[in-house]
Amino acid sequence: MLQKIFGQCVCIGGMPGIGSVGKVAADYIASALECRTFQLMVSTGFPPEVPVEEGIARAIQVELKAPEGRDDLLLLCGDAQPLQPPHMYNLAGEILKALASYDVTDIVTLAAYVGSSEDAVYAVATDPVLARALEDEGFALLRNGIVGGLNGILVGLAPLYGIRGVCLMGKTDGEKAVDLSAAEGLIGATSDLLGLDVPMEILGWMRAEEPKRDDLERKLPRREEDRHAGYG
C-alpha cells in the first residue's frame, strides 16, 4: 500500500543524469521489486548507437515496468536521455500520455543534486499541498533552482496530463560517473516515502565493489551538459 499522500497509482522514474544517481536508483527498485517490462519506447533523439551485451544488440530504449500482482505502482527506466531539448519534450509527452492511459495519479522522478548542504535528499513538487506533505515527511525542499533533463521535464509537464509531479534528488559531488552512495540514500528515501520496503542488501554488495566498477561507468551514457548542471 502506497503512503496516503499519493493517489491510487504512482510511477517512479529515473533517467541517466549526474552521477547516474536517478537511473541506478530506479533500476535497483525495479529489480528489487521483480518488475516486468510491459511497454517500450524509443526516441529519434537518442544517441546514434546501440548497446551490445554478450553479442546481442538492441535499441536504446525507455521501459515501463510493473511489479507482479500490483496495480498501484509503475517503474520508468531508461538507457539514455535524448540529446536535444525538442526530443526531450517529445519523449516526455509520450511517456506522460502513456502514464495517463494507465490511470497514474503521481509521478516521482529520481535525480541528483550537486551541492554542499547537509541534507542528503531534496524534493520538489508541482503543487503546494504535496510540497508541504513532503516537508512533513522530513524532506528538505529545493527552494530555488532548476531540475535538468527528463527527470525535471517529466515533473514539470505532468500536471498538463492530470498527473501530480515530485522529484527527489540525492546529493552527490558530481565527480563520479556512478555515485552508488548517493543512489543508496535516494533508494532508501523513496522506499520509506512510498512504503515499498525495498531490500538494501544487494546495493550494499555493489557499494563494496564500487572501486572495481569501471565497466559499469563506461556503459552508462552521460550528456556533456551533465558535467555543469546542478540538478538532474
ROMI-708157 format. One record per residue (C-alpha): x, y, z. Coordinates in steps of 0.2 Angstrom, whole numbers, padded with zeros to 4 digits, always signed. Example, Ala and Ser with C-alpha at 12.3 -4.5 7.8 and 13.67 -1.06 7.14 Angstrom:
% ROMI-708157
+0062-0022+0039
+0068-0005+0036
***
This chain:
% ROMI-708157
+0000+0000+0000
+0007+0017-0005
+0008+0031+0008
-0008+0041+0009
-0001+0057+0002
-0001+0049-0015
-0015+0044-0026
-0021+0027-0032
-0006+0024-0044
+0012+0031-0043
+0025+0029-0056
+0044+0030-0050
+0056+0035-0064
+0074+0038-0065
+0084+0043-0081
+0103+0044-0083
+0110+0061-0077
+0123+0067-0065
+0132+0053-0057
+0118+0041-0064
+0110+0043-0047
+0092+0043-0053
+0095+0029-0065
+0104+0017-0053
+0090+0021-0040
+0076+0017-0052
+0084+0002-0060
+0088-0005-0042
+0070-0003-0036
+0063-0011-0052
+0075-0026-0049
+0071-0027-0031
+0053-0027-0033
+0054-0040-0048
+0046-0029-0060
+0042-0035-0078
+0043-0024-0093
+0026-0021-0102
+0030-0006-0114
+0045+0000-0123
+0048+0017-0130
+0061+0024-0142
+0066+0042-0147
+0074+0048-0163
+0084+0060-0151
+0093+0046-0143
+0112+0044-0146
+0116+0036-0163
+0122+0020-0156
+0115+0003-0149
+0121-0006-0134
+0128-0023-0136
+0129-0036-0122
+0135-0054-0124
+0135-0052-0143
+0116-0046-0143
+0112-0028-0149
+0096-0019-0145
+0089-0002-0147
+0092+0012-0134
+0075+0012-0125
+0064+0018-0111
+0054+0004-0102
+0038+0005-0092
+0038-0009-0079
+0026-0016-0065
+0028-0027-0050
+0018-0043-0052
+0001-0043-0044
+0001-0024-0041
-0009-0011-0049
-0004+0004-0039
+0015+0006-0044
+0024+0008-0061
+0043+0010-0064
+0050+0020-0078
+0068+0016-0083
+0079+0021-0097
+0096+0018-0106
+0099+0037-0111
+0091+0054-0112
+0088+0062-0129
+0102+0074-0134
+0092+0089-0139
+0078+0098-0129
+0065+0096-0143
+0067+0077-0142
+0067+0078-0123
+0050+0087-0123
+0043+0075-0136
+0048+0059-0127
+0042+0066-0110
+0025+0070-0118
+0024+0052-0125
+0028+0045-0108
+0016+0055-0099
+0002+0051-0111
+0005+0033-0108
+0005+0035-0089
-0011+0044-0090
-0019+0030-0100
-0014+0018-0086
-0023+0030-0073
-0006+0035-0065
-0010+0049-0052
+0008+0054-0047
+0025+0053-0055
+0040+0053-0044
+0056+0056-0053
+0073+0052-0046
+0088+0063-0049
+0104+0071-0042
+0108+0086-0033
+0126+0094-0033
+0129+0105-0018
+0137+0107-0001
+0121+0106+0010
+0120+0094+0025
+0103+0087+0018
+0105+0070+0009
+0089+0071-0002
+0080+0086-0008
+0062+0087-0015
+0051+0097-0026
+0033+0095-0031
+0020+0103-0043
+0008+0109-0030
+0009+0117-0013
-0001+0103-0004
+0011+0090-0010
+0026+0100-0006
+0020+0103+0012
+0017+0084+0014
+0034+0080+0008
+0041+0093+0021
+0030+0084+0034
+0039+0068+0029
+0056+0075+0033
+0062+0080+0016
+0071+0097+0013
+0063+0107-0001
+0073+0114-0015
+0068+0132-0014
+0076+0139-0029
+0085+0132-0044
+0081+0120-0059
+0080+0101-0062
+0088+0097-0079
+0084+0084-0092
+0069+0072-0092
+0069+0070-0073
+0064+0088-0072
+0054+0090-0088
+0043+0075-0084
+0038+0083-0067
+0035+0100-0075
+0024+0094-0088
+0015+0081-0078
+0000+0092-0072
-0004+0095-0091
-0009+0077-0091
-0018+0077-0075
-0004+0070-0065
+0005+0077-0050
+0024+0078-0050
+0038+0075-0037
+0056+0075-0040
+0068+0068-0026
+0086+0072-0028
+0100+0063-0020
+0116+0073-0015
+0131+0069-0025
+0148+0078-0028
+0146+0077-0046
+0163+0069-0048
+0159+0051-0050
+0151+0044-0066
+0141+0032-0055
+0138+0038-0037
+0132+0022-0028
+0132+0031-0011
+0120+0045-0017
+0109+0032-0026
+0108+0021-0010
+0102+0037+0000
+0089+0040-0013
+0083+0022-0014
+0080+0022+0005
+0071+0039+0005
+0060+0033-0009
+0056+0017-0001
+0052+0025+0015
+0041+0038+0007
+0031+0026-0003
+0031+0012+0010
+0039+0000-0003
+0051-0010+0009
+0064-0011-0004
+0078-0023+0002
+0095-0014+0003
+0107-0029+0004
+0111-0031-0014
+0116-0012-0016
+0127-0014-0001
+0137-0028-0010
+0138-0016-0026
+0145-0002-0015
+0158-0014-0008
+0164-0017-0026
+0162+0001-0031
+0181+0004-0035
+0180-0011-0047
+0165-0004-0057
+0174+0004-0071
+0165-0006-0084
+0148+0000-0077
+0153+0018-0078
+0159+0016-0096
+0142+0008-0101
+0131+0022-0093
+0128+0037-0105
+0132+0054-0099
+0127+0070-0108
+0141+0084-0110
+0130+0096-0101
+0128+0085-0086
+0146+0090-0080
+0140+0108-0077
+0122+0106-0071
+0117+0107-0053
+0102+0095-0053
+0097+0081-0065
***
